[in-house]
Structures are given as structure tokens and as C-alpha cells.
């Protein structure tokens, strides 16, 4: 499943969901790299 995370105020990364961390962040994989950040919440329509 693809997930989008934010790494800072202006940087976001989209990759394959790896796992949920205890501090509320998630890990996503892009190729061989793992990125840790806060998940982007879906906007209400």
C-alpha cells in the first residue's frame, strides 16, 4: 500500500508502507531506502 509522509514543513515522500512506529510516525520504503515521518491525513471531501 502506498502512503505519504511528511519529513518537514515542505518535504513529503510517497512510498510503500513498512510499519507503524510507537511515536506515531511510520516507515515507508522507496527502492532500497527507508524514510520515517508523520503520515499525511486524508482531507474530508
N, C-alpha and C positions, 0 to 999 in steps of 0.2 A: 504494500500500500504506500503510495506517495504521501509525504507530509511536508509541510513548510514550517520552518523555524526562523526566529529572528536571532541574530548574533549581536546586534547593537541597535541603535535607533534607526539606521538606514540600510543595514545589510540583512538580507534574508537568503536562505538556502532551501532548495527543494530536493528531497531525496527519498530513498526507501527507508521506511520506519524500521529501526532496530530494536529499541527498548525504551521504557519509561524509567527515569531516574527518581530517586527518593526526594530530591529537592524540587520537583515539579518540571524539570527540564526533560527533553527527550533526545535520543541519539538518532541521527539519520545518516545513511551511507550514500556517498556519491562516488562511484567507482570503488577505489580502494581506501578512500578517506572517510573518516567518521567525524561528524560535526555535532556539537552539543549546543542546544539553545532552547528557548521557550517556544512552545507551539503557537502558531497563529490560529486564533479562534475564527470560526465561520461567522460571517456577517448575516444578520437577520434580513430576510427579503421583504 
